[in-house]
């Protein structure tokens, strides 16, 4: 057993932590305004959904990487080690598509996580509580809950839009900044 | 002095004396006892299998130690910044016990599972009920904390796995190590040493050997023919060099043979010939994923002389040179890397 020069992705870890903090701060604000949750509660939910989608992204990447075609892996390695494009992949197509897919799957995963959280505990105040009178009328309840789902979806869309925008901006600035070189 | 020792002993004994039959101190003493017994049961001739008396006693000793540490950190949490790190200590012991042994060791598995096992250990007390034994925690805060802790530890596991993946890439494509990582958003920049250029150096050394064995003792026209062939068909020459290297690797590998590097096709082998009377420059250029347009380059200049008998002799008096960047100064290679220099790379 030897660790001669095990490379640690310290920059990646630092950046990911930073982006998580930014995303949580932004999304917690949006959740607080949209759902009227308490501030600690909004931060907790923002943290939970962002962590869940981040972890899912890692698991997907780590599981799929061995299956990638060679030129895709080269492109990934080139990006990771050198922040460069490599090979004949058309970046102007691949990058927007990848960003869009990531955004959509993040949104989907966060909705899923939020739904799971609702199941795991009753989330005092995150969705408007139904009064017993409303529960009695099945149709009204269904209408109401579909409204809740739509509201939840739109709120998350908004929250993610803001946080993705902020992170994209930070990435662009970092990409331009010369202090890394 | 005596008083000092006495008071030290008293406080030590006070801390380690079992307060009751059910206490972490008891577990610690049991662990120590099992370890002592295991030492007595050790027999040097016998194969150390986990089913021997020694193996069983050692395992028991580990389990009691884990129990003791887990119990202790539950009673007196190791708080730092409001977080209890006790479960991670217990988790580290569990991982060491499960995956790191003298005869078969999986430090990689141990590291990857450490956060998950620790999270499980941290969650266990919440699931234990004094009366019914097992219960799903009812409190909202408790549930939220368990989920949060699980997610954070999954993220840690992802980072650790990703680190190993990075190092696997560097092992499979050793030429990557010769490039600068200063632009990376993932890694810290580091200084490269000869070890990092060892792949290119090994290739050029093999080119040199091929030159020596194919050219020495030949006539001038045969030498010219060989050099011309290499220039017109560099890919054939590359295949020859790479296959020879792979065969050498397989031969010299001690123990578990390492997989063959996959970066063969990312090396461009060049043979430049110039007057006077054959200066042969052997070059290996990295054309795989790289930091700059021109990848790093290892080169060695050799001289082919024809003596009085008109037969070729090869000599390479100068240092081998590494060029990392056209802007930077070339780096002379001082020492010969061992053939198995790649074997020292991380192989967890």
Interface residues (C-beta under 8 A of the other chain):
Chain A: X1 X2 X3 X4 X5 X6 X7 X8 X9 X10 X11 X12 X13 X15 X16 X44 X47 X48 X51 X52 X54 X55 X58 X59 X62 X65 X74 X77 X78 X80 X81 X82 X83 X84 X86 X117 X120 X121 X122 X124 X174 X180 X181
Chain B: X100 X105 X107 X140 X143 X144 X147 X148 X151 X152 X154 X155 X158 X159 X161 X162 X163 X165 X166 X167 X169 X170 X173 X176 X179 X181 X182 X183 X184 X185 X186 X187 X188 X190 X195 X288 X289 X290 X291 X344 X345 X346 X348
